[in-house]
């Protein structure tokens, strides 16, 4: 008679790309996501929600994400948030320590193994104290651009977006407000890519909630007064694809730096300095996405 | 005299109202547009002296007392002007300050030592209600109060409806719900024009730092990081971590007062000074703004880092900028209040 005892699993699938990894693996051998993510998720017996922050290079994704995590861990707006693992604190630590010293954090490296990941358990009384396991990686804008230009260059991006329960898209309001078409085109490409990855049938609207965050909005005060109107005027292509292809989208304005100065380095490259920090509109998009998970 | 020099009227340990848990910092922006109740126009006295008092321009009377003495009942109005000055302004004694010259201001970084003469400083930052008097009196149309270089730009200083006035007002009126909150949405030039109109001026940067750090000439050589002492306490000021989500009335946070009862030097709104913002990196290369900048001090309700809301922290704001978190208070020379020194 055969024994009923099951052999212990020797490997577990990565949460992001589903590659099988050894039980004691620290990061996924394929996408470099921390394996503690899946180990924690298994312990919690809940499916984690992935919220992805995407946008062009230099749009402010790292700063936005760092501040979001820091505000959550400071219980802003009565959120409760606990980092699951010390690695989850690295991103906010880097962002906050640089800005406190009046410097911007270094650019996120294009190499996937250099990305910082955050895994937080978040709850809010307005959501009935339901606990959300949120996984938020800080992706490089160049990597996103490369994946859009040549799909499957960065398979982890595709896997992440496929599994994302919500997306926060950052768009440079300062550039858009100054008349540059670049933010609109990049956002249009990203949304088109996203629609292809997570979209349903041709006539069905994509259900993933999309918070479009107009960053550096302090440069365009009108943007803060009415983000929707600003987007309709200055990001019309993005506005149209949102309306035509996405069931749940909203526009928000955000800024982190209260005042900006410019210096130069030894090679006469211009260096921006945040003279003081005054974050606005950081939590609202996140709360909006959370309400739709 | 009853000038608040050493804080004889104790603050009674007043605590601020509980934080608005539902309010967010960005709600401060919405506050300027939602539920706008225009404040009614005040009826002004026909008597020019009484009108000056009504408008809060007591310094204009006191600067030129002899001119008004022939007016009927002038002595009563002059006495009232003195009473108002003593109520609204406080004496900041002589002292010295060290102004950091580099962005990072690490220990040993270059500083400039400045001796500060005694002067008078507003106890409260200027409110919407006080600023309304300037707008109602046609201050934006009177070129006497504006530097010539700014004349071509005066047309840009308009409110939400295109009327002359601060950025967040409508039809030349402020929101009655914010009457006792600090005036915001004004550039450095608008702040200077108002100060000139009431017969005062903006404080210099050194004066502002002197008032906040209280480094008076004494053998004790005490230097404060905050008006109330050396440790940050977000129950004594309105910064991001105080969770108020926007500006609060200028009379709040009595427990954060300086020894002479000047309130809210830290937090609530950044304060314009009359100084150009000149600063460099740690090897002396200049750091500049996209447009000329003026020094702002003290931090605001949205200041995230407590190290950026101290008596020593310097920041800059574009002089033409009209932000929702920058206001001002006025100062005047002690010599303009001659009866104080006898």
Interface residues (C-beta under 8 A of the other chain):
Chain A: X74 X76 X77 X78 X99 X100 X101 X102 X218 X221 X224 X225 X258 X259 X260 X261 X262 X263 X264 X273 X275 X276 X277 X278 X279 X280 X281 X283 X284
Chain B: X21 X22 X24 X25 X26 X29 X33 X103 X104 X167 X240 X241 X243 X279 X280 X281 X285 X286 X287 X288 X289 X290 X293 X296 X299 X300 X302 X303 X304 X305 X307 X308 X313 X315 X316 X317 X318 X323 X325
